[in-house]
Amino acid sequence: MKDFPGTILFTSHDHEFTQTVANRIVEITPNGFIDKLMSYDEYIESDKVAQQKEALYA
């Protein structure tokens, strides 16, 4: 999948799979979405993302 030149949209509960494959994270929330070009670990550790989540889930 990493060598595929197109776009792959997937959802997963597997942390290792997501960290290995994803380079863009899109989280759909009740009040909008968050779209970041970063690894999954960067996404879950980001203070900026945490602030966005707090606002969108309020």
NORVEN-V953888 format. One record per backbone hydrogen bond with DSSP energy under -0.5 kcal/mol. NH is the residue of the N-H (numbers start at 1). CO is the residue of the C=O. If there is no record, write none. Layout:
# NORVEN-V953888
nh: [NH & NH]
co: [CO & CO]
This chain:
# NORVEN-V953888
nh: [4 & 10 & 15 & 18 & 19 & 20 & 21 & 22 & 25 & 27 & 28 & 29 & 29 & 31 & 32 & 34 & 36 & 38 & 43 & 44 & 45 & 46 & 46 & 50 & 51 & 52 & 53 & 54 & 55 & 56 & 57]
co: [1 & 8 & 13 & 14 & 15 & 16 & 17 & 18 & 36 & 34 & 26 & 27 & 32 & 56 & 29 & 27 & 25 & 36 & 39 & 40 & 41 & 42 & 43 & 46 & 47 & 48 & 49 & 50 & 51 & 52 & 53]
